Amino acid sequence: MIASPSRLLLALLVVAAPAVAVADPPPPGATVVRPVTIAGGPGPRIVQSFPAEGATVPGGVIVLKLVFSQTMAPDGWSYSRAAAGAFPDCLGEPRMLADQRTFVLLCTVAGHQSYALQINAAPQFASENGRPAAPTVLHFSTGDVGVVDMEAALSQANLTPADEPIMKWSDKDAGKSDVASTSPSDVNTTDAAAPKDAPAP
């Protein structure tokens, strides 16, 4: 019997088709490794700050502002000392604002002083995808003490009352943070704004 052309074509396809490999199940006790997704592209970087790099600002109360180029994770940050200047007295932790790219930190700075902050030396600032921000050093200096209240400090950083930082003071002796017992408008900045080698009034 002569096979029809359609049957011959089907037979050729079956013979030519590659075999499909069937993976064996993992042995008992084996660890199954799932695929890992790694976010591509560059990590976040600081696109704006207050004080700006190299700027001179009044001594007293400042709101240190860092604006990143990407949406950031809310629970990581890194501010540390740099050799090129003093480190300001700041609250225990910053606040991330509603845009999810801006961090604000309430600090006090002495008059006529050079400051330098190492940002992300220990890579804690990171995007929402986990990519660490590039480390950098922020340098600024101060003139006469002139800003002594929260409203003025927010205004000079181009912020609004809704952007007010979290109120936690850094305990320099114990390395801890305590919730402040005063409201932001009641913060006494006289001692913190004085030079470190000057007696408090």
HELIX and SHEET records of a PDB file:
HELIX    1   1 PRO A    5  ALA A   16  1                                  12    
HELIX    2   2 MET A  150  GLN A  156  1                                   7    
HELIX    3   3 PRO A  161  ASP A  163  5                                   3    
HELIX    4   4 PRO A  184  ASP A  186  5                                   3    
HELIX    5   5 THR A  190  ALA A  193  1                                   4    
SHEET    1   A 4 ILE A  46  PHE A  50  0                                        
SHEET    2   A 4 ALA A  55  PHE A  68 -1                                        
SHEET    3   A 4 THR A 102  VAL A 109 -1                                        
SHEET    4   A 4 ASP A  89  CYS A  90 -1                                        
SHEET    1   B 5 ILE A  46  PHE A  50  0                                        
SHEET    2   B 5 ALA A  55  PHE A  68 -1                                        
SHEET    3   B 5 THR A 136  VAL A 147  1                                        
SHEET    4   B 5 SER A 114  ILE A 119 -1                                        
SHEET    5   B 5 TYR A  79  ARG A  81 -1                                        
SHEET    1   C 4 ILE A  46  PHE A  50  0                                        
SHEET    2   C 4 ALA A  55  PHE A  68 -1                                        
SHEET    3   C 4 THR A 102  VAL A 109 -1                                        
SHEET    4   C 4 ARG A  95  MET A  96 -1                                        
SHEET    1   D 2 LYS A 168  ASP A 171  0                                        
SHEET    2   D 2 LYS A 176  VAL A 179 -1                                        
END                                                                             
